[in-house]
Amino acid sequence: MGIYDYGVIVIYFLFIIIIGIVFHKFSKDSSDYFRGGGHMLWWLVGATAFMSQFSAWTFIGAAGKAYREGFLILAIFFGNALGYFVTYFVSGAKFRQLRAVTTMEIVRDRFGRANEQFFTWLNIPANIMYAAIWLFSISTFVSVVFGWNILLCIICIGIVVILLSSVGGAWAVSASDFMQMMILMPITIVSAIVALAAVGGGNFLHGVTSFVGQLPVNHTNWSAVFSPQLVYLWIFAAVIKQIINVNNPSESYRFLFAKDSDNARKGGLLAAILFLFGPVLWFIPPMVAAILYPDLNVIESLRPLGGRISEGAYVGMGLMHMPQGMVGLMVTAMFACTISNMDTGLNKNSGFFMRSFYMSILRKGRPEKEYMIASRITTIVLGFFIIVTAIGLNELKGLSLFALMINFSSLVAIPIAIPLIMGLFFKRAPKWSGWSTTVVGLLVSMAIYNNAVDPLTVVKFLGIGIPFTEYMKTEFYMLIVSMFFGVTIMSLWFLGTLFFSKYNSSDYNTQVDAVFANMHMPVITDPEKTKAMDYAQLRMLARLAFPYGVFVFLLALIPNGIGGRLCFTFIGTMIAGVGWLLHRAAQKKAPAAA
């Protein structure tokens, strides 16, 4: 890290703070604060959907998986792509058509207020844990790059995210997601090119052929280390898990932002396309690291990671091969994806608490001004809990970030998702089918985690084969078993509750009928009436993107070789180019008086 890298990072943080300040005035009430009033265009919706599905964990925990096992990691991210194609064709428009401000309001309308409270108070701690993992991941990244104390990183980064999310609400979060997507994508393209050039001795084209020819055997032939059945089952389970994750009502908040059904669908399509191409680029550097640095201990900065040193593969490649100033941009890219996840999660959690408890139970019927103040205070308090939880994760020495995220998602998030998804397909399911299915799922997860059934018995039943190591258990087994057995048991339980539908009250059936009627009724907006808000979004983001792109372009003046200068030129041109396109689009929607 040199002075240019530090300068790039300082400018970036100033830029992020400006986004929060600029979009502060967009939030006039709680609907604006939590979902942008339902006025957002598809490219903002798609950016939020895309950015909310990965974080610095991708470049730390998942990159460590790529360093160890190569292309296998792509199953998770291609699962996201398939999930968002499902959103485009099926669920995205339906979520918007439910006409809710938060996803817990969807739960209330479908299953009643008791379920709303149950899922609210289950989701809040689960989302805090997710955000803590993301915060811990980016803090690990920063502590390696800067050589700083990781606790200091956790606290400082956490405070920055809290400030952004509390000041601007959903508008600032989504605008930040879009801008950070524009920063992240060209930087990761350059990182992949630099890595391939490094393995080719400075020649990119030679590096492509060298990369393919020199990959460790287990990166393309997983049966060299694991039984084929284990790998196939894991890939299938990972893909299904991601499809469920991005298409359940609890995670549908990003589509509630859309101004109409069509924009919700297009947002899903944008996220799907980005997930088809992005992950291939992201995992080239750690796989190149497996070729150039089979022992990562030779990179001195990574040694503090100890037993988790493989998680520093992406960072190590940047430190060893990036030109001056580019490491700073790489750090901002990691901040970009993590801040996008955390501020979105904070905004969502705050919405759950405010709309489903504070505004409906604790302080019902109070002035909107009070709700706005309370919303910001709630965001700050929840952010504090995230920081404390991330500090707690730091005490778990030898922790595998990859296994922690995947296992938490499959053992906790999937039991929450299954009844909410099924509830939108089976109209006559009784109220208690929602919470009871989740309870059953969590009990199954506890049994799996605590080895209630001998893992070796399960492994033999699935035909995975032995020996069965502790590594296989934490990295593969939990996900496979939770998806094959947990999802099956929960689905059977939910379907079993349908036999009791004859006991549903007439009021409940009428309420559910209204939900399904809404879900199939498109939200259509008048282009003339929404033109002013469309123009405001486009103009504001154009004014942010173009100057930042010019700033990155000017970084080509840093004393680097021609390759380094071209890197900055490429990234700056892409960002500024998008700013120019946004400006052109804004001009077409400009009010006549303008």
C-alpha positions in Angstrom: 0.0 0.0 0.0 1.4 3.4 -1.0 0.2 7.0 -0.7 -1.8 6.8 -3.9 -3.7 3.8 -2.6 -4.6 5.6 0.6 -5.7 8.7 -1.4 -8.0 6.6 -3.5 -9.6 5.1 -0.4 -10.1 8.5 1.2 -11.8 9.9 -1.9 -14.0 6.8 -2.1 -15.3 7.2 1.5 -16.0 10.9 0.8 -17.9 9.8 -2.3 -20.0 7.3 -0.3 -20.9 9.9 2.4 -22.0 12.4 -0.4 -24.4 9.7 -1.7 -26.0 9.5 1.7 -26.3 13.3 2.0 -27.6 13.7 -1.6 -30.3 11.1 -1.3 -31.4 12.2 2.2 -34.0 14.5 0.8 -35.6 11.7 -1.2 -37.0 10.1 2.0 -40.0 12.1 3.1 -41.9 9.3 4.9 -41.3 5.7 6.2 -42.4 4.2 2.8 -39.7 6.3 1.1 -37.2 5.4 3.8 -37.8 1.6 3.6 -38.6 1.0 0.0 -38.0 4.3 -1.9 -41.8 4.8 -2.0 -42.0 2.0 -4.6 -40.7 4.4 -7.3 -37.4 2.9 -8.4 -36.4 2.1 -12.0 -35.3 -1.4 -13.0 -31.6 -0.7 -13.1 -31.6 0.4 -9.5 -33.7 -2.6 -8.5 -31.4 -4.9 -10.4 -28.3 -3.4 -8.9 -29.6 -3.8 -5.4 -30.6 -7.4 -6.1 -27.2 -8.2 -7.6 -25.1 -6.5 -4.9 -27.1 -7.9 -2.0 -26.2 -11.5 -2.9 -22.5 -11.2 -2.3 -20.0 -9.2 -0.2 -16.3 -9.2 0.8 -17.1 -12.8 1.9 -17.0 -13.6 -1.8 -13.4 -12.4 -2.1 -12.4 -13.9 1.2 -14.3 -17.0 2.2 -15.5 -18.0 -1.3 -12.1 -17.1 -2.8 -10.5 -19.4 -0.3 -12.7 -22.2 -1.6 -11.7 -21.3 -5.2 -8.0 -21.4 -4.2 -8.5 -24.9 -2.7 -11.0 -26.4 -5.2 -11.2 -24.2 -8.2 -14.3 -23.9 -10.3 -16.5 -25.8 -7.9 -17.4 -22.5 -6.1 -19.2 -21.3 -9.3 -22.1 -23.5 -8.4 -23.3 -21.1 -5.7 -23.1 -18.0 -7.9 -24.6 -19.7 -11.0 -27.4 -20.7 -8.6 -28.0 -17.0 -8.1 -28.2 -16.5 -11.8 -30.8 -19.3 -12.2 -32.6 -17.9 -9.1 -32.9 -14.4 -10.7 -34.1 -15.9 -14.0 -36.9 -17.5 -12.0 -37.5 -14.0 -10.5 -37.7 -12.6 -14.1 -40.1 -15.1 -15.3 -42.2 -15.9 -12.2 -41.7 -14.2 -8.9 -40.3 -10.6 -9.3 -43.6 -9.1 -10.5 -45.7 -11.0 -8.0 -43.6 -9.7 -5.1 -44.2 -6.1 -6.3 -47.9 -6.8 -6.8 -48.3 -7.8 -3.2 -48.1 -4.0 -2.7 -46.2 -4.1 0.7 -43.7 -1.7 2.2 -41.7 -4.5 3.9 -41.6 -8.3 3.5 -43.0 -8.8 7.0 -46.1 -7.1 5.8 -46.4 -9.8 3.2 -46.2 -12.4 6.0 -48.9 -10.6 7.9 -51.2 -10.4 5.0 -50.7 -14.1 4.1 -50.5 -15.8 7.5 -51.8 -13.2 10.1 -50.2 -11.0 12.8 -48.9 -13.8 14.9 -46.8 -15.1 12.1 -45.7 -11.5 11.3 -44.3 -11.2 14.9 -42.7 -14.7 14.8 -40.9 -14.1 11.5 -40.0 -10.5 12.4 -38.2 -11.5 15.6 -36.6 -14.5 13.9 -35.4 -12.5 10.9 -33.9 -9.6 12.9 -31.2 -11.7 14.7 -30.6 -13.9 11.6 -30.0 -10.7 9.5 -27.7 -9.4 12.2 -25.6 -12.6 11.9 -25.4 -12.3 8.2 -24.3 -8.7 8.4 -21.8 -9.6 11.1 -20.2 -12.2 8.8 -20.0 -9.6 6.0 -18.5 -7.1 8.3 -16.0 -9.6 9.7 -15.0 -10.6 6.1 -14.3 -7.0 4.9 -12.4 -6.3 8.2 -10.3 -9.4 7.6 -9.5 -8.1 4.1 -8.7 -4.6 5.3 -6.6 -5.8 8.3 -4.4 -7.8 5.8 -4.0 -5.0 3.3 -3.3 -2.2 5.9 -1.7 -4.3 8.6 -4.2 -2.9 11.1 -5.8 -4.4 14.1 -9.0 -6.3 13.0 -11.1 -5.0 15.9 -10.3 -1.4 14.8 -11.4 -2.3 11.2 -14.7 -3.8 12.4 -15.6 -0.8 14.5 -14.6 1.9 11.9 -16.2 0.1 8.9 -19.3 -0.6 10.9 -19.7 3.0 11.8 -19.4 4.1 8.1 -22.1 1.7 7.1 -24.4 2.8 9.9 -24.0 6.5 8.9 -24.8 5.8 5.2 -27.9 3.6 6.0 -29.3 5.8 8.7 -29.0 9.1 6.8 -30.4 8.2 3.4 -32.6 5.1 3.8 -33.6 2.9 0.9 -32.9 5.6 -1.7 -29.3 6.1 -0.5 -28.9 2.3 -0.1 -30.1 1.6 -3.7 -28.2 4.5 -5.2 -25.1 3.3 -3.4 -25.7 -0.3 -4.6 -25.8 1.0 -8.2 -22.7 3.1 -7.9 -20.8 0.4 -6.1 -21.8 -2.1 -8.8 -20.3 0.3 -11.4 -17.1 0.5 -9.3 -16.9 -3.2 -8.6 -17.4 -4.7 -12.0 -14.6 -3.0 -14.0 -12.2 -3.4 -11.1 -12.8 -7.1 -10.9 -12.3 -7.3 -14.7 -9.0 -5.6 -14.4 -8.0 -7.9 -11.4 -8.7 -11.0 -13.6 -6.7 -9.6 -16.5 -3.7 -8.7 -14.2 -3.8 -12.1 -12.6 -3.8 -13.9 -16.0 -1.0 -11.6 -17.2 1.0 -12.6 -14.1 0.7 -16.3 -14.7 1.7 -15.7 -18.3 4.9 -13.9 -17.3 3.5 -10.5 -18.2 1.7 -11.6 -21.4 -2.1 -11.8 -21.1 -2.7 -14.1 -24.0 0.0 -16.5 -22.9 -1.5 -16.3 -19.4 -4.8 -17.6 -20.6 -3.3 -20.8 -22.0 -0.9 -21.1 -19.0 -3.8 -20.7 -16.6 -5.8 -23.6 -18.2 -2.7 -25.8 -18.4 -1.3 -25.2 -15.0 -4.3 -25.4 -12.7 -3.9 -27.9 -9.9 -5.6 -31.2 -10.8 -8.3 -30.9 -8.2 -9.5 -27.6 -9.6 -11.0 -29.3 -12.6 -11.1 -33.0 -11.5 -12.8 -32.9 -8.1 -12.9 -36.7 -8.0 -9.2 -36.6 -7.5 -9.9 -35.6 -3.9 -13.6 -36.2 -3.2 -16.0 -38.9 -4.4 -18.0 -37.8 -7.5 -21.3 -38.4 -5.6 -20.3 -35.9 -2.9 -19.5 -33.2 -5.5 -22.6 -33.8 -7.6 -24.9 -33.7 -4.5 -23.2 -30.6 -3.2 -23.5 -28.7 -6.6 -27.2 -29.7 -6.8 -27.8 -28.6 -3.2 -25.9 -25.3 -3.6 -27.9 -24.4 -6.7 -31.3 -25.2 -5.2 -30.4 -23.3 -2.0 -29.6 -20.2 -4.0 -32.8 -20.4 -6.0 -34.7 -20.6 -2.8 -32.8 -17.8 -1.2 -33.4 -15.2 -3.9 -37.1 -16.2 -4.5 -38.6 -16.3 -1.0 -40.8 -13.5 0.4 -38.4 -12.7 3.2 -35.8 -11.7 0.6 -38.2 -10.0 -1.8 -37.7 -6.5 -0.4 -35.5 -5.5 -3.3 -38.5 -5.9 -5.7 -40.8 -4.0 -3.5 -38.7 -0.9 -4.5 -39.7 -1.2 -8.2 -42.2 1.4 -9.5 -44.2 -1.3 -11.3 -44.4 -4.9 -12.3 -42.4 -4.5 -15.4 -39.5 -2.8 -13.6 -39.5 -5.6 -11.0 -39.1 -8.2 -13.7 -36.4 -6.3 -15.6 -34.5 -5.8 -12.3 -34.4 -9.6 -11.8 -33.2 -10.1 -15.4 -30.3 -7.6 -14.9 -29.2 -9.4 -11.7 -29.4 -12.8 -13.5 -27.2 -11.6 -16.4 -24.6 -10.1 -14.1 -24.4 -13.3 -12.1 -23.8 -15.3 -15.3 -20.6 -13.4 -16.1 -19.3 -11.8 -12.9 -18.3 -14.9 -10.9 -16.1 -16.2 -13.7 -14.0 -13.1 -13.4 -14.0 -13.0 -9.6 -12.4 -16.4 -9.0 -9.6 -16.2 -11.6 -7.2 -14.4 -9.2 -7.4 -16.9 -6.4 -7.1 -19.8 -8.8 -4.0 -18.1 -10.4 -2.7 -17.8 -6.8 -3.0 -21.6 -6.5 -0.6 -21.8 -9.5 1.9 -19.0 -8.5 1.7 -19.4 -4.7 1.0 -23.0 -3.7 2.2 -22.0 -0.3 0.7 -18.6 0.5 3.0 -18.1 3.5 5.5 -16.7 1.0 3.3 -13.6 1.0 4.3 -12.1 4.3 1.2 -9.9 4.7 -1.0 -13.0 4.7 0.7 -14.9 7.5 -1.4 -13.4 10.3 -4.4 -15.3 8.9 -2.8 -18.5 10.1 -4.9 -21.5 9.4 -7.2 -19.4 7.3 -4.4 -18.2 5.0 -6.2 -19.6 1.8 -8.8 -16.9 2.4 -6.2 -14.3 1.6 -5.6 -15.6 -1.9 -7.5 -12.7 -3.7 -5.9 -10.1 -1.5 -2.4 -11.6 -2.0 -2.7 -11.5 -5.8 -3.6 -7.8 -5.6 -0.8 -6.9 -3.2 1.8 -8.8 -5.3 0.8 -7.8 -8.8 -1.4 -4.6 -8.9 0.1 -1.3 -10.1 0.4 1.7 -7.7 -3.0 3.0 -6.7 -4.9 -0.1 -8.0 -4.7 -1.8 -4.6 -6.6 1.1 -3.2 -9.3 0.7 -5.9 -9.4 -3.0 -5.1 -10.0 -2.2 -1.5 -12.8 0.2 -2.5 -14.4 -2.7 -4.6 -14.4 -4.9 -1.5 -15.9 -2.1 0.5 -18.5 -1.6 -2.3 -19.9 -5.1 -2.2 -19.9 -5.3 1.6 -21.4 -1.9 2.3 -24.1 -2.7 -0.3 -25.0 -5.9 1.7 -24.8 -4.3 5.1 -26.7 -1.1 4.5 -29.4 -3.0 2.6 -29.6 -5.5 5.5 -29.7 -2.7 8.0 -32.4 -0.9 6.1 -34.4 -4.1 5.8 -34.1 -5.0 9.5 -35.0 -1.5 10.6 -38.1 -1.8 8.4 -39.1 -5.1 10.0 -38.9 -3.6 13.5 -40.5 -0.3 12.7 -43.4 -1.4 10.4 -44.2 -4.7 12.2 -43.7 -3.7 15.8 -43.1 0.0 16.5 -45.7 1.5 14.1 -48.3 -1.3 14.5 -48.0 -2.2 18.2 -45.7 0.0 20.3 -46.6 3.5 18.9 -49.5 3.1 16.6 -51.0 6.2 15.0 -48.1 8.5 15.8 -46.9 11.4 13.5 -44.8 10.5 10.5 -42.0 12.7 11.8 -41.7 10.5 14.9 -41.5 7.4 12.7 -38.7 8.8 10.6 -36.6 9.7 13.7 -37.3 6.3 15.3 -36.3 4.6 12.0 -32.9 6.3 12.0 -32.4 5.5 15.7 -33.4 1.8 15.1 -30.8 1.6 12.2 -28.1 2.9 14.5 -28.9 0.5 17.3 -29.1 -2.5 15.0 -25.8 -1.5 13.5 -24.3 -1.5 17.0 -25.5 -5.1 17.4 -23.8 -6.0 14.1 -20.5 -4.6 15.2 -20.7 -6.5 18.5 -21.5 -9.7 16.8 -18.7 -9.3 14.3 -16.3 -8.8 17.2 -17.6 -12.0 18.7 -16.8 -13.9 15.4 -13.2 -12.7 15.7 -12.9 -14.8 18.9 -13.7 -18.0 17.0 -10.1 -18.8 16.0 -9.6 -21.0 12.9 -13.0 -20.1 11.7 -13.8 -21.0 8.0 -15.7 -18.0 6.7 -16.9 -20.1 3.7 -18.3 -22.9 5.9 -19.8 -20.4 8.4 -21.8 -18.5 5.7 -23.0 -21.6 3.8 -24.0 -23.6 6.9 -25.7 -20.7 8.6 -27.7 -20.0 5.4 -28.7 -23.6 4.9 -29.5 -24.4 8.5 -31.2 -21.2 9.5 -32.3 -19.2 6.5 -33.8 -22.1 4.5 -36.2 -23.1 7.3 -37.4 -19.5 7.3 -37.8 -19.4 3.6 -39.6 -22.7 2.8 -43.1 -22.0 4.4 -43.1 -18.4 3.1 -42.6 -19.7 -0.5 -45.1 -22.5 -0.2 -47.6 -20.1 1.3 -47.7 -18.2 -2.0 -48.6 -21.4 -3.9 -51.0 -23.2 -1.5 -53.9 -20.8 -0.8 -55.7 -22.8 1.8 -52.8 -23.5 4.1 -53.8 -22.6 7.7 -52.2 -19.8 9.7 -50.2 -22.1 11.9 -48.6 -23.8 8.8 -46.1 -20.8 8.5 -44.5 -20.7 11.9 -44.9 -24.4 12.6 -43.0 -25.4 9.4 -40.1 -23.1 10.4 -40.0 -24.6 13.9 -39.9 -28.1 12.4 -37.1 -27.0 10.0 -35.0 -25.4 12.8 -35.4 -28.6 14.9 -34.2 -30.6 11.9 -31.3 -28.2 11.5 -30.3 -28.6 15.2 -30.4 -32.4 14.8 -28.2 -32.2 11.7 -25.7 -29.8 13.4 -25.5 -31.9 16.6 -25.1 -35.2 14.7 -28.4 -36.6 16.0 -28.1 -39.2 13.2 -24.6 -40.6 12.7 -23.1 -38.7 9.7 -21.4 -41.9 8.5 -24.8 -43.5 8.3 -26.2 -40.6 6.2 -23.1 -40.6 4.0 -23.5 -44.3 3.2 -27.2 -43.8 2.5 -26.4 -41.1 0.0 -23.7 -43.2 -1.6 -21.0 -40.6 -0.9 -18.4 -43.1 0.2 -15.7 -42.8 2.8 -13.3 -41.8 4.3 -15.3 -38.9 5.6 -13.1 -36.2 7.0 -14.0 -33.2 9.3 -13.3 -30.9 6.3 -15.9 -32.7 4.2 -18.4 -32.4 7.0 -18.1 -28.7 7.5 -17.6 -27.7 3.8 -20.0 -30.2 2.1 -22.1 -32.4 4.4 -24.1 -29.8 6.3 -25.4 -28.2 3.1 -26.2 -31.5 1.4 -28.1 -33.0 4.3 -30.0 -29.8 5.2 -31.2 -29.4 1.6 -32.1 -33.0 0.9 -33.5 -34.0 4.3 -34.4 -30.7 5.9 -36.3 -29.3 2.9 -38.1 -32.6 2.3 -39.3 -32.8 5.9 -40.4 -29.2 6.0 -42.3 -29.5 2.7 -44.1 -32.7 3.9 -45.1 -31.0 7.1 -46.4 -27.9 5.3 -48.4 -30.1 2.9 -49.7 -32.1 5.8 -51.2 -28.9 7.3 -53.4 -28.6 4.3 -55.6 -31.4 5.6 -56.7 -28.9 8.4 -57.7 -26.1 6.0 -61.4 -26.9 6.6 -60.9 -25.3 10.0 -59.8 -22.0 8.5 -62.1 -19.1 9.5 -64.1 -17.3 6.8 -62.3 -14.0 7.7 -58.9 -15.7 7.2 -59.9 -17.2 3.8 -61.2 -13.8 2.7 -57.9 -12.2 3.7 -55.8 -14.8 1.8 -58.1 -14.4 -1.2 -57.2 -10.7 -1.3 -53.5 -11.5 -1.1 -53.7 -13.9 -4.1 -55.9 -11.4 -6.0 -53.3 -8.7 -5.5 -50.4 -11.0 -6.4 -51.9 -11.6 -9.8 -52.9 -8.0 -10.5 -50.1 -6.1 -12.3 -48.9 -2.8 -11.0 -49.0 -0.4 -13.9 -47.8 3.2 -13.7 -48.6 6.2 -15.9 -45.3 7.2 -17.6 -46.3 10.9 -17.5 -47.0 10.8 -13.8 -43.7 9.1 -12.9 -41.6 11.1 -15.3 -40.4 13.6 -12.7 -39.2 10.9 -10.3 -37.6 8.9 -13.1 -35.8 12.1 -14.1 -34.6 12.8 -10.6 -33.1 9.3 -10.2 -31.3 9.4 -13.5 -30.0 13.0 -13.1 -28.7 12.4 -9.6 -26.9 9.2 -10.4 -25.4 10.8 -13.6 -24.0 13.6 -11.5 -22.4 11.1 -9.2 -21.1 8.6 -11.8 -19.5 10.9 -14.3 -17.2 12.8 -11.9 -16.1 9.7 -10.1 -15.3 8.1 -13.5 -13.3 11.1 -14.4 -11.4 10.9 -11.1 -10.5 7.2 -11.7 -9.5 8.1 -15.3 -7.1 10.7 -14.0 -5.4 8.1 -11.8 -3.7 7.1 -15.0 -1.3 9.9 -14.2 0.1 7.9 -11.3 3.7 6.8 -12.3 3.0 3.3 -13.5 3.9 1.4 -16.6 1.7 1.5 -19.7 -0.3 -1.5 -18.4 -1.0 0.1 -15.1 -2.1 3.4 -16.8 -4.4 1.4 -19.1 -6.1 -0.2 -16.1 -7.1 3.1 -14.7 -8.1 4.4 -18.1 -10.4 1.4 -18.7 -12.1 1.6 -15.3 -12.6 5.4 -15.4 -14.0 5.3 -18.9 -16.5 2.6 -18.0 -17.8 4.5 -15.0 -17.9 7.9 -16.7 -19.5 6.3 -19.8 -22.3 5.0 -17.7 -22.7 8.5 -16.1 -23.0 9.9 -19.6 -25.6 7.3 -20.6 -27.6 8.1 -17.5 -27.4 11.8 -18.4 -28.7 11.1 -21.9 -31.6 9.0 -20.4 -32.4 11.8 -17.9 -32.6 14.4 -20.7 -35.3 12.3 -22.4 -37.4 12.4 -19.2 -36.7 16.0 -18.3 -39.8 18.0 -17.4 -40.9 20.6 -20.0 -40.0 23.4 -17.6 -36.5 22.1 -17.3 
